[in-house]
């Protein structure tokens, strides 16, 4: 059984495309193309299920058409519409200097470097503006500025940041 701690969200399936079972993948992270992976994990009715890919092709910088094995009809593809798509953490390269995607950081604990206390868990990353923001589970927004990030521990799934004084009191 696949657990949420073993994967990170990379996108969501949109509508079916054509009659051969292709489905639109709207992704935040193209790691499935950068890392050799045969499958993606879909959340189907609350259960994480691996789906092996036959092929995929990009339509834009944030959309791809995916053909999963054993999904051969438009009706079957429609059943997958709206499913969140995840990527296994075990397949992510362990190289320290490999660039991390913002989608990978969802679920990381944010630690205040000054106090050593956990500020919260990153629920999402808002990249809709020029200034990237971490949105914590309680709704708090923290600027995701490189100058504020002291370190990132992939193994512990923690980001240590020098938070400006008073930021958490706003």
N, C-alpha and C positions, 0 to 999 in steps of 0.2 A: 504494500500500500504506500502510495506517495503522500508525503506530508507537506504542508505549506512551507515549513522551514527548509525544505530541500529544493525549492524552486523560487523563481522570482518572475513577476508578471512582465510580459513584454508587449502585450497588445490584446486585441479583441477581434473575434471573427464577425465580419459583416455578412452581407447577403450572398446567396449562392450566385455563381457566375456560369452561365451556360447550362448544358444538360448532362455533362459528363462528371459532375460531382465536385467541380472546383468551387472554392469559397474565397471570399475576399478577406485578407488579414490586414487590419489596420494596426501597425506596430509602432512602438516607441523606441525599440531597440532592435537592430538588425543582427544581433549576435548569432542567430540561426544561420546566417550567411557567412559570418566571419569564423565560426567554429564548426568543425565537422560534426554535425548532429544528424542522426537519421530520423529523429522524432521530436515532436513538441508535446507539451502536456496541456490538455484542455480541461477546464472545470465544467463537468457535465452533471447537472443536478446536484451540485455541492461536492462531487467526488472528482478527484484529480485522476485523469485517465491519459496514458500515453497514446498518441496517434502517430503512426509512422507516415512520413512524407514520401510520396512517389516523385513529386517534382514541385517546383515553385518558380515563379517569375515575377520580377518587380514591375509595378505599374507606375510608381512614383517613389519619392524619397521616404514615404511613410505607408505605402500600400503595396501588397503583393497578392498574387493569386496563388493559392496553394491547392494541390491535389493530394489528398490523404489516401492511403491504401484502404481498400474495401469501402470507400465512399464513392460510388459509381453512378449515382443518380442525383438529379436536382432535388428531389424530395429528401434524400438522406443528407445532402449538403445543407438544406434549409433547417434541418433538425439541429445543426451545429451553430446556427446564427445566434449571435449574442454571447457565445461562450468566451470567457476570459482565456487567454493563451499564456502559458508559462514556459520557462526554460529551466532545465535542471542545473542547479548550482555545481553539481559534480562535474559538469562538462565545461565550466568556465575555466579558462587558462589560469594557472596559479602564479604567473609571472608578476613580480612586484611592480614592474614598470609598465605593465599592460594598462591601457586607459580603461577606466571604469565608466560605464554608462550610468546615466541618472536613474534609469529604471532598476538597475542592480542595487541601488542604495535604499530602495523602499524596504522597510522592515529593519533597517539598522537602528541601533540605539544611538541617540545623540547625547554626548557627554560634555559637560562644561569643564574645560581645562583648568579654570581657576578654582573650582570647588571640588571637582572630581565626581560630582553628582550627575545622575541621569536626568536629563531635561525631558526626554520623551522618546517615542519611537516614530520614525519617519513613515507617514501613511501614504504620502504622494510627493511628487516634485512638480512644482508649477514652473513651467518654462514658457508660459504664454507672453511674458514680457522680456525685456533685455536683462533684467535682474532675476536670476534663478532663485527660487525660494523652496526651502524644505517645509512641507506642511506636516505638522505633528498630528498624532491621533486625536489630541484635544483641540485641534484647530489652530494652534499657535503657528505663526509663520516666522521662519528663521532665514535670513539671507544666506544663500549657499555660495558665499564668496570665497575664492581660493585663499585669500589673505587671512581669513578667519579659521580655516581648517588647519589644525595642527597635525593630525594624522588620521589615517583610515586603517582599521584592523579588519581585514576580510574574514579572518578565522573567527574572531569574537563578534563580528558584524556590528562594529562600533565606529562612530565618527567622533573624534575629539576636536572641539572647537573653542577658540578664544572668543567668547561672547561679550559684546560691548556691555559695559555696566548699565543696568537699568532696562536692557532689552526685554527681559522676561517680565518686567513690571508694567509694560504698556497695555 
